[in-house]
Each structure stands twice: as structure tokens, then as C-alpha cells.
Amino acid sequence: MRKYLIGISAMLLLTGALLYAAGSQVITVKGSDTMVILGQRWAEKYMTAHPDATIQVTGGGSGVGISALINGTTDICNASRPMKMAERDKLKQRYNTLGVEIKTAKDGLSVYLNETNPVAALSLQQIKDIYTGAITNWKSVGGPDAKIVVYGRENSSGTYVYFRDFVLKGEDYTALMQSMPGTAAVVNAVAKDKLSIGYGGAAYAKGVKFCKVKKDASSEAFEPTEANVKSGDYPISRYLYMYVRSRPTGALKEYIDWILSAEGQRIVNEVGYFPVK
């Protein structure tokens, strides 16, 4: 009799677990470190309103997220750069689709300076020269006679790729650049080193100051504010993307639609990025 009751109990537990699994909605999100805080905030808010949903958000870099999307190990890839054609080709080979791109937010890709640095503004050319190694002393850009300590991201980062392609015009980073594992690490390093420079998403700029950026030597310098990014006055702006393998349906579509809704876009503002709508 006891064995019979134990067997019934085990069956009930198994049935309950299966019913729970069937009723739950698990969505995996992987990729851009720039978007980790934003992605986590979206997930937390959405799960509060939808208790049957589970959103799992991890970083690792845009390149890591894109690889996971291609390999089928994530539902959504967060990316701070557009997918490359070669990456889309891999999707097509596996799934016969080039993927679906969703613009979820805008970012003023920011240049960070230590708060004590007397330099307030740099042109795009000066930033390029610093990051390619053509300029190595702050004196060359109106600062103290001291070596510039250069911080950046690792090469799996979408921000690394975007900054190289847009600001450096495809040239290689200086070998003296110290590659950091995430934007928060770049910010922490710049906050501690008064002779340093770094770059990353606008939302991470805590304990550092924004470097105003000029399109050229004769242009006005602008900070990465929402108004300046939307007007195009701030010259280093970009979209933050979500990628999925095919046109989203069901729970995945509901989540993405919510992100693009007024409520989801309010969170974009709260985190420190700028809405697409």
C-alpha cells in the first residue's frame, strides 16, 4: 500500500512539473553588453506583468549573441551593431532566412574622460588619431603634457566593431589600447585614471564625464543627449538592435511588441538610452 501511495505521489509531482513546463514561456536573450542593463530591465518589467513568462538575459558581446542566434542557442540576439552579411549568410545556410532585424533603441556612443581631465571636447579626427596611435600625448589636443591611457572593448564587442568602422574608418586600434571585458569595466578604469580615455554606451557614464564631440575641427561640439542624438548634431549615434531568426510569433512576438510599445520605450529612457519612437 505504501509503495502504491509513493508511486501515485511521484506521478502527481511529475504531472505537475509537466503542466508547469507546458504553461511557462521561456525566452532566451544573449549578446551585447551595452544592452545588458536595458535587456534585464525589460525582462524584469515584462515578467512582473506576465508571471507565466521567463526571460533569461545574458551578455558576452554582440558577436557572441550573433553566434548563438546562428547556432540556435538563443531566441533573441541583442546587438549594438548591425549583423554582417557573412553572418546573415550563415543564418540562411542553416535556416533559409536572413534573420529579422528590430531597432529597439538609439544610443549616443560616448567618449568618456576622467572628471579631472581639462579637455572638454575632441573632433572625430582627434579621437581617431588617439585610438589609432597617431596621437599619444594629451598636450596634442589641449591637455597636459602626459601620455594618453587608452581603454576600449574586446573584439567580440559590437561597440568595438562599430567604433572601429565608424570612428577609425576601418583602421586598426593602437596596440597600446587596453581591451576591457565590458563597458562597465571601461568606465571604472577611466574613473580611476585621470589620464585615460574610453568609449561605450551613454547609459554607462557614471563617475566619468562625456567628452563633447565635433564632426570636424571647425564644428561645434556636442554631448550625447537625446536631443543631440535625434537631431544628428552628436556625430556618433547608432541603433541598438534585436535579431531573431525568423518573423516572430507567439510569446516571442508579444515580448518584442511590448518592447516597442510606449511602456517598453519608457524603460529605454529610464536606463539612459533613447527611444526609437
C-alpha positions in Angstrom: 0.0 0.0 0.0 2.8 2.4 0.9 4.6 1.7 -2.4 1.3 2.4 -4.2 0.9 5.7 -2.5 4.5 6.7 -3.2 4.0 5.8 -6.8 0.9 7.9 -7.0 2.7 10.9 -5.4 5.6 10.6 -7.8 3.1 10.6 -10.7 1.3 13.7 -9.4 4.6 15.5 -8.9 5.7 14.6 -12.5 2.4 15.7 -13.9 2.5 19.0 -12.1 6.1 19.6 -13.3 5.0 18.9 -16.9 2.0 21.1 -16.6 4.2 23.9 -15.2 6.7 23.5 -18.0 3.9 23.5 -20.6 2.4 26.7 -19.2 5.7 28.6 -18.9 7.2 30.7 -21.7 11.0 30.7 -21.7 12.7 33.3 -23.9 16.5 33.4 -24.1 18.3 36.7 -24.9 22.0 36.9 -25.4 24.5 39.3 -26.8 25.5 43.0 -26.4 27.0 44.0 -23.1 25.9 47.6 -24.0 22.3 46.3 -23.8 22.6 44.0 -20.8 21.2 46.5 -18.3 18.4 47.5 -20.7 17.6 43.9 -21.5 17.4 43.0 -17.8 15.1 45.9 -17.1 12.8 45.0 -19.9 12.8 41.4 -18.8 12.1 42.3 -15.1 9.2 44.6 -16.0 7.7 42.2 -18.5 7.8 39.2 -16.2 6.2 41.2 -13.4 3.2 41.8 -15.7 3.3 38.3 -17.3 4.0 35.8 -14.5 3.9 32.9 -17.0 6.9 34.3 -18.9 10.5 33.7 -18.2 13.1 35.9 -19.9 16.7 34.9 -19.5 19.2 37.7 -20.4 22.9 37.3 -20.7 25.7 39.4 -22.3 29.0 38.3 -23.7 29.1 40.8 -26.6 27.2 41.2 -29.9 29.4 38.7 -31.7 28.7 36.1 -29.1 25.0 36.8 -29.3 25.0 36.6 -33.1 26.9 33.3 -33.0 24.3 31.9 -30.5 21.5 33.0 -32.8 23.2 31.2 -35.7 23.8 28.1 -33.6 20.2 28.0 -32.3 21.1 28.5 -28.6 19.3 31.8 -28.1 15.9 33.1 -29.2 16.9 36.8 -29.4 20.3 38.3 -30.1 20.9 41.8 -28.7 23.4 43.7 -30.8 25.0 47.1 -30.7 25.9 46.9 -34.4 24.2 45.6 -37.5 24.7 42.0 -38.5 27.3 41.5 -41.2 26.3 39.9 -44.5 28.6 36.9 -43.8 26.7 36.3 -40.5 23.3 36.6 -42.4 24.6 34.1 -44.9 25.3 31.6 -42.1 21.7 32.1 -40.9 20.5 31.4 -44.5 22.5 28.3 -44.8 21.0 26.9 -41.6 17.5 28.2 -41.5 16.9 29.6 -45.1 16.4 33.0 -43.7 18.5 36.2 -43.4 17.0 36.9 -40.0 14.8 39.7 -38.8 16.3 43.0 -37.5 14.4 45.1 -34.9 15.6 48.5 -34.0 14.8 48.8 -30.2 16.7 52.0 -29.1 19.2 54.7 -30.1 22.5 55.3 -28.4 24.9 58.2 -28.4 28.1 56.1 -28.5 30.1 58.1 -25.9 33.7 59.0 -25.4 34.5 59.0 -21.7 37.1 61.2 -19.9 38.1 61.3 -16.3 36.2 64.1 -14.5 39.5 65.9 -13.7 40.7 66.0 -17.3 40.7 69.6 -18.5 40.0 68.5 -22.1 36.3 69.1 -22.8 35.9 68.3 -26.5 37.6 66.4 -29.3 36.9 66.2 -33.0 36.2 62.9 -34.7 39.7 63.1 -36.3 41.4 63.6 -32.9 39.5 60.7 -31.5 40.6 58.6 -34.4 44.2 59.7 -34.1 44.2 58.8 -30.4 42.7 55.3 -31.0 45.0 54.5 -33.9 48.1 55.7 -32.0 48.8 58.8 -34.1 48.2 61.0 -31.0 49.7 59.7 -27.8 50.0 62.8 -25.6 47.2 64.9 -24.2 49.2 68.0 -25.0 48.5 67.5 -28.7 44.7 68.1 -28.0 45.0 70.9 -25.5 45.6 68.9 -22.4 48.5 68.3 -20.0 51.9 67.1 -21.2 51.2 63.4 -20.3 50.7 60.1 -22.1 47.2 59.2 -23.0 46.0 55.9 -21.5 43.6 54.3 -24.0 40.8 51.9 -23.0 38.4 50.1 -25.3 36.4 46.9 -25.7 37.4 43.4 -26.7 36.9 42.3 -30.4 33.8 40.3 -29.7 32.0 43.5 -28.8 29.7 45.2 -31.2 30.8 48.5 -29.8 34.4 47.7 -30.6 33.3 46.9 -34.2 31.1 50.0 -34.6 33.7 52.3 -33.2 36.4 50.9 -35.4 34.3 51.0 -38.5 32.7 54.5 -37.9 35.2 56.5 -36.0 38.5 54.8 -37.0 37.2 54.3 -40.6 38.2 50.7 -40.5 41.8 51.3 -39.3 43.3 49.1 -36.6 43.2 50.1 -33.0 46.6 51.1 -31.4 48.4 48.2 -29.9 48.6 50.2 -26.7 44.8 50.1 -26.2 43.8 48.1 -23.1 40.8 45.9 -24.0 38.2 45.6 -21.3 35.6 42.9 -20.9 32.6 45.2 -20.7 31.5 48.8 -20.8 31.3 49.0 -17.1 34.9 47.9 -16.9 35.9 50.7 -19.3 34.0 53.3 -17.2 35.6 52.1 -14.0 39.1 52.3 -15.5 38.5 55.8 -16.8 37.0 56.9 -13.5 40.2 55.8 -11.7 42.8 57.1 -14.2 42.9 60.8 -14.8 45.0 60.5 -18.0 42.7 58.0 -19.7 40.0 57.9 -22.4 37.4 55.3 -23.1 34.2 54.7 -25.1 30.9 53.0 -24.7 27.1 53.4 -24.4 25.7 56.6 -23.0 23.8 54.8 -20.2 27.0 53.7 -18.5 28.6 57.1 -17.9 28.7 57.2 -14.1 31.7 58.7 -12.4 33.2 59.9 -15.7 32.4 62.9 -17.9 31.3 62.9 -21.5 33.7 64.2 -24.0 31.9 66.6 -26.3 32.5 65.5 -29.9 32.9 67.7 -33.1 32.3 66.5 -36.6 35.4 68.3 -37.7 37.8 70.9 -36.3 35.6 73.9 -37.2 32.3 72.4 -36.0 30.5 72.9 -32.7 31.0 70.2 -30.1 28.0 68.3 -28.7 27.3 65.9 -25.9 25.3 62.6 -26.4 22.0 63.9 -25.2 18.7 62.7 -26.5 18.1 65.9 -28.4 21.5 66.0 -29.9 21.4 62.3 -31.0 17.9 62.7 -32.5 18.9 65.9 -34.4 22.1 64.3 -35.7 24.2 67.0 -34.1 26.0 64.4 -32.0 28.1 62.6 -34.6 28.5 59.1 -33.1 25.0 57.7 -32.8 23.7 54.2 -33.5 20.8 51.9 -33.2 20.6 49.1 -30.7 19.2 46.0 -32.3 17.4 42.8 -31.6 17.8 40.0 -34.1 15.6 36.8 -34.4 16.0 34.0 -36.9 12.6 34.4 -38.5 9.4 36.5 -38.2 8.5 36.3 -34.5 5.2 34.6 -33.5 3.5 33.7 -30.2 5.2 34.6 -26.9 8.3 35.9 -28.7 6.2 38.4 -30.8 4.3 39.5 -27.7 7.5 40.3 -25.9 9.1 42.2 -28.8 5.8 44.1 -29.4 5.9 45.1 -25.8 9.5 46.4 -26.0 8.4 48.6 -28.9 5.4 49.8 -27.1 5.2 53.1 -25.1 5.9 51.2 -21.9 8.9 49.4 -23.3 10.3 52.6 -24.7 9.9 54.4 -21.4 12.4 51.9 -20.0 14.8 52.8 -22.7 14.7 56.4 -21.4 15.0 55.3 -17.8 18.1 53.3 -18.5 19.8 56.2 -20.3 19.3 55.4 -24.0 16.8 57.0 -26.4 13.5 55.7 -27.8 13.1 54.8 -31.4 9.6 56.1 -31.4 
